[in-house]
Amino acid sequence: MLFKGLLLLGVVLVANGQQKNQGPKFKDIPIVSHENVLEVDGKFRYSYEGGDGTRAAQDGQQIFVNNQAGTASQGQYTYQGDDGKTYSVSYTADENGYRPSAEHLPTPPPVPAPIARALAFLATLPPQKESNNRKF
């Protein structure tokens, strides 16, 4: 009985050691160039390039929209995918949200014609007055 217990303990310890060694393997990738500039007027720019060809650059500035401080920026990044292809994305990020642009990103289908006509018609109507007596 003691022998079976020690054997089981040995199997568990070996299996546990093998699981720890099977984690993700990361390699060190050097940064070959970088820039990080913050100007006194709130404008900034940064960029970097990794030794694996990964690149990113961004320019931006502080903005105020409806008395709220925020950031408006534009930039691009490039990386190599798991499939070996190089992917590039350009983007703008501001009070209207994050808007990426790239050949590999999916695009929405076109708006159906009846819905487009309805939206065009609704845009011609005068604005309605707000009412506090709405019942839902």
C-alpha positions as CSV (number, residue, x, y, z in Angstrom):
1,M,0.0,0.0,0.0
2,L,2.8,2.4,0.9
3,F,4.5,1.6,-2.4
4,K,1.4,2.4,-4.4
5,G,1.0,5.7,-2.6
6,L,4.6,6.7,-3.3
7,L,4.2,5.6,-7.0
8,L,1.1,7.8,-7.3
9,L,2.8,10.7,-5.7
10,G,5.8,10.4,-8.1
11,V,3.4,10.3,-11.1
12,V,1.6,13.4,-10.0
13,L,4.8,15.3,-9.4
14,V,6.2,14.4,-12.8
15,A,3.0,15.4,-14.5
16,N,2.9,18.7,-12.6
17,G,6.4,19.5,-13.6
18,Q,5.7,18.8,-17.3
19,Q,2.6,21.1,-17.3
20,K,4.6,24.0,-15.9
21,N,7.1,23.7,-18.8
22,Q,4.5,23.7,-21.5
23,G,3.4,27.3,-21.1
24,P,3.5,29.9,-23.8
25,K,7.0,30.6,-25.1
26,F,7.9,34.3,-25.5
27,K,10.9,35.6,-27.1
28,D,12.7,38.8,-26.4
29,I,12.2,41.3,-29.2
30,P,14.4,44.4,-29.1
31,I,13.1,47.9,-29.6
32,V,15.2,49.3,-32.4
33,S,13.9,52.9,-32.3
34,H,11.4,54.9,-30.3
35,E,10.3,58.5,-29.8
36,N,8.0,60.0,-27.1
37,V,7.4,63.8,-27.2
38,L,4.9,65.8,-25.2
39,E,4.8,69.5,-26.1
40,V,3.7,72.3,-23.7
41,D,0.6,73.1,-25.8
42,G,-0.8,69.6,-25.3
43,K,0.3,68.1,-28.6
44,F,2.1,64.8,-28.5
45,R,3.7,62.2,-30.7
46,Y,5.2,58.8,-30.2
47,S,6.5,56.0,-32.3
48,Y,8.4,52.8,-31.9
49,E,9.8,49.9,-34.1
50,G,10.5,46.4,-32.9
51,G,13.2,44.1,-34.1
52,D,10.5,41.9,-35.6
53,G,9.2,44.7,-37.9
54,T,6.3,45.7,-35.7
55,R,5.8,49.5,-35.9
56,A,3.5,52.1,-34.4
57,A,3.2,55.9,-34.6
58,Q,0.6,58.3,-33.2
59,D,0.2,62.1,-33.2
60,G,-2.4,63.8,-31.1
61,Q,-3.5,66.8,-29.1
62,Q,-5.7,67.7,-26.2
63,I,-9.2,68.9,-27.2
64,F,-12.3,70.2,-25.4
65,V,-15.7,69.1,-26.4
66,N,-18.7,70.4,-24.4
67,N,-16.4,71.6,-21.7
68,Q,-14.9,68.1,-21.3
69,A,-11.2,67.5,-21.9
70,G,-10.2,64.7,-24.2
71,T,-7.7,63.6,-26.8
72,A,-7.8,63.6,-30.5
73,S,-5.2,61.5,-32.3
74,Q,-4.4,59.7,-35.5
75,G,-1.9,57.0,-36.1
76,Q,-1.0,53.7,-37.7
77,Y,0.5,50.4,-36.7
78,T,1.9,47.4,-38.6
79,Y,2.5,43.9,-37.4
80,Q,3.0,40.4,-38.7
81,G,0.1,38.0,-38.2
82,D,0.3,34.3,-37.2
83,D,-0.2,33.5,-40.9
84,G,3.0,35.3,-41.8
85,K,1.3,38.2,-43.6
86,T,2.0,41.8,-42.7
87,Y,-1.0,43.8,-41.6
88,S,-1.3,47.6,-41.4
89,V,-4.0,49.7,-39.7
90,S,-4.5,53.4,-39.8
91,Y,-6.9,55.1,-37.3
92,T,-8.4,58.2,-36.0
93,A,-9.6,58.5,-32.4
94,D,-11.5,61.6,-31.2
95,E,-14.9,62.7,-29.9
96,N,-16.5,60.5,-32.6
97,G,-14.8,57.3,-31.3
98,Y,-12.1,55.0,-32.6
99,R,-12.2,54.6,-36.4
100,P,-9.8,52.1,-37.9
101,S,-9.1,51.6,-41.6
102,A,-7.4,48.6,-43.1
103,E,-7.8,46.2,-46.0
104,H,-8.2,43.2,-43.8
105,L,-10.9,44.6,-41.6
106,P,-14.5,43.6,-42.3
107,T,-16.9,46.2,-43.7
108,P,-20.6,46.4,-43.0
109,P,-23.1,45.5,-45.6
110,P,-24.8,48.4,-47.5
111,V,-28.0,49.9,-46.0
112,P,-31.1,48.4,-47.8
113,A,-32.8,50.8,-50.2
114,P,-36.1,51.1,-48.3
115,I,-34.3,51.9,-45.0
116,A,-32.1,54.5,-46.8
117,R,-35.2,56.2,-48.2
118,A,-36.8,56.2,-44.8
119,L,-33.7,57.7,-43.2
120,A,-33.5,60.4,-46.0
121,F,-37.2,61.2,-45.4
122,L,-36.8,61.5,-41.6
123,A,-33.9,63.8,-42.1
124,T,-36.1,66.3,-44.0
125,L,-38.6,66.6,-41.1
126,P,-38.4,69.5,-38.7
127,P,-37.2,68.7,-35.2
128,Q,-39.9,67.7,-32.7
129,K,-40.3,69.7,-29.4
130,E,-39.3,67.8,-26.3
131,S,-42.2,67.0,-24.0
132,N,-41.9,66.1,-20.3
133,N,-45.3,64.5,-20.3
134,R,-44.2,61.4,-22.3
135,K,-45.9,58.2,-21.3
136,F,-44.1,54.9,-22.0
